[in-house]
Amino acid sequence: MRLSRLLGERYREQPSEALLISHAFMLRGGYIRQVTNGIYSLLPPAKRIVAKIEDIIRQEMDAIDGQEVLFPVVMSSELWEESGRYSAISSELVRFKDRGGRNMVLGMTHEEAAVHLARTEAKSHTKYPFMIYQIQTKFRDEARPRGGLIRVREFTMKDAYSFHTSQECLEQYYDEAYKSYERIFKRAGLKDAFAVKSDNGMMGGSVSHEFMSECEQGEDSVVSCPVCGYKSNMEVAESILEKFTGGVKFDSLEKVSTPDCKTIEDVAQFFDAPVQQMMKAVVLKAENSDKLVIVFLRGDYEVNETKVRNVVQANVEIATGEGTVAEHPCYGFIGPVGINKDNFTIIYDRSLEGLESVVCGANEKDFHYKVPSIAEYMGDAEFVDVSKARAGDTCAKCGDGKLEIKRAIEIGNIFQLGTKYSEKMGMRYTDVDGELKTPIMGCYGIGVGRLMASVLEALHDDRGPIWPMSIAPWQIHLCTIRPNDENVKAKAEELYSSLTNKGFEVIYDDRNESPGVKFADADLLGVPVRVVVSPKNLDQGCFEVSTRDKEINDMVPVDNIEEYVRKLIDDKLSQLI
């Protein structure tokens, strides 16, 4: 490909809308262009990278006996009604009517379509186990798309679905898929990718893992223990809480005026008591319920919405903003003393367990209670884990290590779904004894565009991407200095023709631009091997060969160039196996 003909402009300015490195470099390097919020067109460099990622995924899915299929983008609502997700999922699922008035949906995931296909084709135990997969466009009407391709509304995804006759068979295949994912991410250049225990969310099932790539600007928090190696998404992370036994002792219930106390810290200072002795209330709205959820927890802990969701078995969100509980006169002063428990779903976090005297809201603006013991106001309620693990908490797995928290990007996930979808959608097979049984399912997803962006987040310098050889848009960037020099042009054209005819992937900068412009554009394209043709080099009978990662910079004799770059490419690929 001649760079003079490549569609897509490159520019030096930092785009103001780009918060992540990958977003900025993909805009500056001519990889993506935004169509509307969370929806992008891919230009040739990005499309070439995506195609290579998809090839790696196909090879690894085929290696564990996957069979590629293609499900429809548009489905009848009837399939989603069968699974129960048509009404369970909120506005993320796009619903519409076709010209015949039938309710339809845009596929945001394809469990329903997979069961619909498999239940007509796998009616005998002799077909099991099997796995089907696709690589296809999906649409999820994400509320807050961000970070370029990291969180979008329209995206390309590989999703796979396995079907089994026993839990043991599923677990064995789940392990194979786990190892396959490790190979995929290593081959794509993310050799430091790791798996963590995760929440099943709307997917359902009992066991799930997310594969992560560490990133300072990532949207996920990963909790880990340096002693035993425990890793978990913050959503489901467990820890041993440090019990608080100090503080001020209150002998009797007392209502106190607390003007101008807007935060937990303000209240603690007012009472001259530690924050650990404060009880705070977090109010959440549960989906499809008029009852608000109130979580009471210790003042130095934060609520974990995912854990709350799993307790109340409904999606929840913090109840703030116009027209919500935030406008209630006693919002910010809510406490368990005297509250009408019938009007709310009340949860006590385990961080409160063992506390005696506490300060809590008095359910009246600018008033708090000093409470000698919270137990007498709990009734028969129990303490449950709905708070976030914190850095420094003791690891619940080994009981020794102190937890660390880092930011990361989710690059893939795997689930043991069980029979959630196959049972509800009436999928049956005949076993060896002639009895009808329900198959057990697994599910395995990778966002292709997100993986590309995650690789860029991990592999870059101040000038642009450093693409690994396995997924780079081209293998070789051929660059001319003073292309108007007849000898330079002739040698460059000859080399370009020779390399492309031998099967090398070459982007050839044949433009009449300054060396600074050419090298800046080369950095933004991030091609692993750069070959420079210049009068000075040719006077020595050589081409200059360097790598984007700055590990190599050699003068290579003209007659040896093909052999040299072939070995260099092979060496770079071998490092990713």
Secondary structure, 3 states (H helix, E strand, C coil): CEHHHCCCCCCCCCCCCCCCHHHHHHHHCCCEEEEECCEEEECHHHHHHHHHHHHHHHHHHHHCCEEECCCCCEEEHHHHHHHCHHHHCCCCCCEEECCCCCEEEECCCCHHHHHHHHHHHCCEHHHCCEEEEEEEEEECCCCCCECCCCECCEEEEEEEEEEECCHHHHHHHHHHHHHHHHHHHHHCCCCCCEEEECCCHHHCCCEEEEEEEECCCCCEEEEECCCCCCEEECCCCCEECCCCCCCCCCCCCEEEECCCCCCHHHHHHHCCCCHHHEEEEEEEEECCCCCEEEEEEECCCCECHHHHHHHHCCCEEECCCCCCHHHCCCCCCCCCCCCCHHHEEEEEEHHHCCCCCEEEECCCCCEEEEECCCHHHHCCCCEECCECCCCCCEECCCCCCECEEEEEEEEEEEEEEECHHHHHCCCCEECCCCCEECCEEEEEEEEHHHHHHHHHHHCEECCEECCCCCCCCCCEEEEECCCCCHHHHHHHHHHHHHHHHCCCCEEEECCCCCHHHHHHHHHHHCCCEEEEECHHHHHCCEEEEEECCCCCEEEEEHHHHHHHHHHHHHHHHHCCC
